[in-house]
Amino acid sequence: MVTSAQSGVPASALVSARALAQSVWDGRASAAAALAEARARIEALDPHLNAFLALSDTASSEAAAIDAQPRRHGELCGVPVAIKDLTDTAGLSTTYGSVLFRDHVPATDELVVARLRTAGAVIVGKTMTPEFGFGAICANGLRAATCNPWDLALTSGGSSGGSAAAVAAGLVALAHGTDFGGSVRTPASFCGVLSLRPTPGLIPSPQRGLAFDTLASHGVIARSVDDLELFLDAVAGPDPRDPTSLRVTADAFEPLPGPPRLAATVDFGGVAPVSNAVREAMAAAIAVVSKKVGTVTDAAPDCAGSIATFKTLRQPIIRHAYGALLAEHGNALSETVRWAIGQGEAIGAAEYLAAEAQRSILYRRFTEFLGRHDALIAPAASVLPWPNAIPDVTAIDGAPLASVIDYLAVTFIVSLAGCPVVTLPAWTAGALPFGIQLVGAPGSDRRLLAIARHIEAACGFSYRPPPLIA
């Protein structure tokens, strides 16, 4: 274990993105100095974390250009930001976590990256992901698994584990992620940081192959609710190339008339498998919220059939996206990717459409439920972090799971419903981080962030430095 004395991480490593941007904007700090500090922290700690796959060769010139502006601007002025390596960055290696793309350097940025640059962010590098984002631990054929800053033997989670570890360890204040079935929420829970998966479409994805699909979303990992919202301010907004983005806008903030109407569930009515350790941590977290914020009702929408529905929709989407790679390069793909593609081969149109119909029912149940409650609290992961030496979760408390993705049911049920989610570290699981999801009605992102900010402050469900730097 690296000690704080060995790490060489300065106290300024934990400055917020908003405070750093303000300092650069008004001339009290420089983008070049902020980048130099980030690089020093990466050099000191990333050999132990494996959070980054690539670092930018042009970041220094980009920071210098910001400092040279006669009048600086942008929500993220001079803030070093990390991008998950599933997302294209112009002139910077983008491998998608796959050996097949080890030499791939895109010519253009994806829209979310372009908007970050417009907002003044300095893209410092690309964070680890399992191949194409499919894997329980954050490992691939290009680099060893990303380690958890709370215990280097444990996983940081999949698939935005590199981003979560980088933010938790103070390498950057903000990191981009993506979330299909829980890929920003699980790593945030494991690493003791915060995450936002917004209403699908709020952050457009014009390059998405299935333009009308809303199961996957861009997301963000940060150390405060304030910084989550700052990132969202920089990148949200419609783009005509993404039809889902034309259907949703961020709600205007309106103060709640009273205490938030909160509900809570540990397993969505017995649908999601959840470990006893998480059940205990969840009970303790709800007790804190009940004492500090107000009454929490034990309730959840009817989620019957959600696990089968998600699998039926997920697997054909994966097969559609990666089936050609399997046919041409099967042996080069990870076992997890080959399995996921193979699961979609036997699903026909009738079964797929039946799952879409069931998803429609689930969506309406959630919207009705969240019309009566301002937020639903649920665990952000079904288990606590496990050793990186174990590649998959195949059982919970000795009970076998039907597949290697069933442990994600507590998060992928929410993906199915299309709701925005903020996760907070609740610190009720003993020595390891534990996170809760705050689920809001579709389109209620601003209100949800306000509720999360209130709970963050009232309950102490906020970032704490891990042993690696504390």
N, C-alpha and C positions, 0 to 999 in steps of 0.2 A: 504494500500500500504506500502511495506517495503521501508524505506529510505536508502540512501547510508550509512548514519552513523550507521544504525542498521545492515546492511548486513555483515559487517566485511570482505568485499571483498578487498584484496590488489590490488595495481596497477599491480602487476605481473600476475594477473588473465588474463590480456589481451595480454600477450606476444604471439607472433606467434608460431605455431608449429615448423616452420623451425628454428627460433631463439632458442627455447627451446632444440630441438634436437641437434643443434650445441653446445650449452652450456654443455649438458650432454656428448656429444661425446668427447669434448676436456677437460672435467674435471672441468669446471668452475661451474657446477651445478651437482646435483645427481638426479637419477631417483626416489629415495626414497623421496627426498624433493619435487619434482614435484608432486608426487602422494599425499603426505601429504597436499600440498596446494589445490589440486583438491578436496580432500575429505573434507577439511575444508570449501571450497566454497559450496560443495554439502550439507553439514550439515547445513550451514547457510541459504541457499536460496531454496533448493529443497522442504522443507515443504510448501513453498508458490507456487512453480512452478509445482510440480508433474511431473518432467521430467523423473525420473528414476523409473523403476520397480524393479530392483535388483542391488546390488553392489557386486563386486567380493571379496571373502574371500582370494583369492590367489594373489591378485595384489601386496601386500607388499613383498611377497617372490619373485615375478617376478621382481619387481623393484630392490630388493636387489641383485638378480642374475646379473642384468645388471651392477650395480655399482661394483660388484666383478670381472667383466671381466678385464683381464689385458689390453686388447685393445678393446674399445667399437666401435660398428659399427652399420650401419642401417640408412636408411633415417629418421626413426621416433624414434631414440634412446632415450628411456626414456619418450616419450610423452604419457600422459594419453589420451586414445581414448575411446569413448562410442560407443556401438554397438546397433542398433535397434533390438528390441526383436522379430523380425521375423527371425532372423539369428542365427544358432546354434553356441554355445560357449561351449567348453569342460569344464565340471565341474561347469558351471555357469547356473543358471536357465534360461530357454528359454521357455516362455509360449505362444508365438505367440499372445499375448494379449487375450487369451481365458481361461476361468475358467476350461475348459476341460483339460488344460495342466499346471495347476497351480503348479504341483509337478514335471514337466518334467526337467530333467537335462541331456543334451546330453553327450555322451561319447567322441565325436570328434568335432573339429571346422569345420565350413564351410570353403572353400578354402580362401575366402576373409579375414576371421579372422586369419587363419593360416599364410597368407602372411603378415598381419599386425604385428603379433607376430615376424615373421622372420625379419621384418624391424625394430624391437626394440620397437614397441608400447607396452604400458602397458594397458590392457583392464580393465577399471575402473568399468564398469557396463553396464546394459542393459536399453535402453530408451523406453519410452512409445510408444505404437501403439494401434489404435483400433483393434478389433478382426480380426486377419488374414490380417490386413491392410485395411479393408473396413470400412470407416466412414469419415464424413466430419470434425468432431472434434476428438481430440486425447484422447478418453475415452474408458474404457472397464470395464468388471465386476470385475477387480482386483484392480483398483485404480481410483480415480476421475480424471476428465479431466485435461490435461496439460494446464497451463495458459500461456498467452502471456507476456513476460517480459516488453512489452511496456504498457500493461494495463492488470492487473491480472483478470479482468472480461471477457476478450476476448479470443478467441480460438487461439492456436498456429498453427492450421491447421492439416489436415490429409494427409498422415498417419505417416509421420516422424516428427510429431510435438514435440515429446520428444527430439529428436536430435537437432532440430532447436532451441528450447528454451534453451537447455543446452549450446549450443555454443554461443547464443546471450547473455546469462547471465554470461558468463565467467566461467562456471563450467568445461568445457573442451575446448580446441582449435580446436579439430577435432571430428566429429561424423559421423558414417556410417549411411546410409539410404537406402531405396529401393524406386523405382519409377515405377509405372505401368501407371497411368494416370496423374501424376503430384505430386507424394507423397514426393519428396524432394523439388520440385520447389515451390509449394504452401506454405508449412511451412516456407521456406527460405524467401519468399516474405513477409509473415505475421510478421516474427520476425526480419527482417532487417539484414539478413545474406546472404551469398553466397552459391550457390549449383552448383554441376555438375552432370548431367546425361550423362554418356559417350555413345559413339556409342555402341549399344548392342553387347555383346561378348567381348568387350575390357577388362572388369572385368569378368572373367568366373564364371559360376554358375553350377558346375558339379552335384549338387543335384537336379536341376530343373527337375520336372516330365516330362515336354514336352521339350525335349532337343533342338528341333529346333525352339521353340517359341522365339520371340524377343520383345514382347510387354513390358515385365518387365525387369528392370535392377537394379543392385546395383548403389548406388550413394554416394555422400559425401556432407557434410555441413561444412562450414568453415567461417573464418572472412576475408579471402583475397584470391585473385586468386592464389597467390603464394602457399598458403597452400592447395588449391584444387589440384594443380598440384603435390605437394609433396605426397599427398595421392595416386593420380593416379600412380605416379612413383613406389610406394610401392606395389601396388596390380595388376597392369595391366600385361597382357601377356597370351599367349594361354595355354590351358590345354586340353589334348586329350579327356577327358571325356565330354567336352562341345564343340559340333561341331561348334557352332556359334563363338567360340573364335578363331577357326582356319582360319576364313575368314577375320579377321580385325586385323591390327596392328596400333599402334599409329604412326601418320605421324611424320616424322622428322621435326623439327622446321626450317622454312626458313623465313627470314624477308620479309614482304610484300614490293613490289617495290614502293609503294606509300600509300596514305591514303586508309583505307579499303573501299571497295565498299559495302555500307550498304543500305538495304531496310528495310521498317517498315510496320507493319500492326497492327491495334488495334483489329480486329475481324476476320482475315483470309477471307476477302472478304464478310463480312456479315454473315458468317457461325456460328461463336461462339457468344453466348450471353455474353454481357459485360456491366457492370454497368456504369452509367454516371460518377460516381466518378473516376472510373478507366480510362475512356476515357479522362477525364480532366488531370489526372496524367500522362497518356501516352503522350498526346500532349505536356505537359510541359517537359517531359523527352526527347522527340525527339527534341524539340527546343534546349535543352542544348547540345545534341549530335551534332546537326547540326552546332551549334556555335563553339564547342570546338574540334570536330573531323573532320567533313566534311559533304558533302551533303548526305542526307538520302532520298532515293527514296520511295515514297508511292506505294508499290507493294507487292504482295504475290502470291504464287502458287494458282492454282484453287483447292479449297478444298471442292467443292460441294459433298454432300453425306457423309462427313467424320463422322458426329455424328452417323448416322445409321450404318456405317461400323464398327466403334469402338465398339458399343454396341453388334453388331452381333458376333464379334470375342471375346469380353471380357466375355460375360455371359456364353457361353459353356465352356470356359477355367476354370472359377470359379466353374461351376457345376461339371466338370471333377475332379477338385482338392478336392472339399468339399462335393460333393453329398452324399457320404457314411456317413459322419458325420451328415448331415441333417437327413438321414434316421434313424440313431441310437440315436442321441442326439438333435433332432430338438428344443425342448423347452429350451435347455441350450445355444443355439446360439443366437446372437444378432439379432434384427429385420432386421438390414441392411444386415447381412450375409445371413439370410434366404431369403430376397428379391432378393439379387444378384444371389443366387443359383437357385431360382425359375424362374428368367428371362431367364435362359439358357435351360429350359426344352422343350420349344416349337420350338427351332431353329434346323432345319434339316440340312442334309449334303449339299443339293443344295444351301440353303440360306447361309450357312457358306462359301462354296467355292466361291459363288458370291461375298461375302464380301472380301475374300482373293484376288480375281481378282481386285476388286475396290481398295484395299490397294496397290496392285502392280502398278496400274495406278498412285495413289497418290505419291508413292515412286519415280517414274520416273519423275513426275512433280516437286517434290522437288529437286531431283538431277540436273535436267536441270536448274531450277531457281537458285540454289546455285552454278552452274557453272558460272553464270553471276554476282552473288553477293557473297561477302565473308562471309556475315552473314545477317540473317533476325532478326529484333528486333520485339518483341511482348510482351504483358503483361505477367507476370508470374502468374497472378491470375485474374479472371474476376470480383472479388469483393474485398473489403477491409475486414479486420478481423471483425467478428461479435461476439456477446456474446456466451460464452460456454453453456449458458442455451438454446440455439437454436440448435438442433442436426443436422439439414440438411438445405441446401439451396434449397428451393422449388420455389422461385421466385426471379427475379432481377428487381429492380425498379418497383415492383408491377406487372410485367408480369410473369405469371406462367411458370415454366419450365416443359418439358415433363417428366423428371425423376430427381432423386436426384443426378445424376452424370453429368447432362448437364452443370452445372456451371464450370466443369473441361475441357470443350471443348478447351479452349485456350492452355491447356497443352497436352491433350490426342491426339490432331491432330498431334503434333510433335512426340509423341510416335508411332503413326501409321506409320509415315514416316521413323522412325529409325534413326533420326538425333541426334548428340550430342548437348547438351544444357548447357550453363552456365547462371545462373541468378545472377544479380547484384541488390543491393538495390539502387533505384533511388532517394528516398527522395523528391518526388514531389507530395505527397498526403496529405500535411499538417502535422498533429500531428502523423499520423500513418505511419508505413513503407509501401513502395510500391516497387515491384520488376519488372525488365524487363528480358525477356528471350533473349539470343543471340543464335540463331540457326545456326549451321554450316552443311556443307555437310557430309554425313556419312564417317567416317574415318579421318575427319579433326580436331580431338580433340586438337592437339597441336597448330595449327594455330588459332583455336577458342579461346583457352586460351590466346594466345598472343594478340588477338583483345580485349578480355575482360580485360586484364591487362592494355592495352592502354586506354580504356574507363574508367576503374576504376580510373586511375590516372588523366586523362584529365578532366573528368566531376565531380569528387568527388563522384562517385557512389560507395562508400566504406562503410565499417562497421562503425557504431556509437554505443557507449554504450547506452543501454536503461535506462529509469528512475530508474529501479530497482538497478542499480549499478553506474550510471553516476555521 
